[in-house]
Amino acid sequence: MKADPNFEPTFHPRLRGIAFRMKSKEDQAHCKVRVIVTLHALAEMGRTSVDNETTALDSFKRFRSRIEAAASIKFGLLGPTVEEFEGLPTFLLMTGDQI
């Protein structure tokens, strides 16, 4: 999986995290997924407080390559079991995940 360059990371207020999209390296439309990295996971990675949209986006940018690598690994483990949330296949990266 790789990041979808057509989708900018955004703050997801309902799940309190940064949402971004990834797609298969083969560029198959049915393999696009939304990934949400939680504020708690971002704070743990940076060992700092991440309590608003601005600091969350800054932290995401700082650790983006690590986050994308972790998302790719987790998607490989989840595969077709990724469930839909708000109409999109979605999974979370949280503090328990190896980022």
Beta strands, then each sheet from edge to edge (+ up, - down):
strand 1: 2-3
strand 2: 10-12
strand 3: 17-23
strand 4: 33-38
strand 5: 84-85
strand 6: 88-93
sheet 1: 1+ 3- 2+
sheet 2: 1+ 3- 4+ 6+ 5-
end
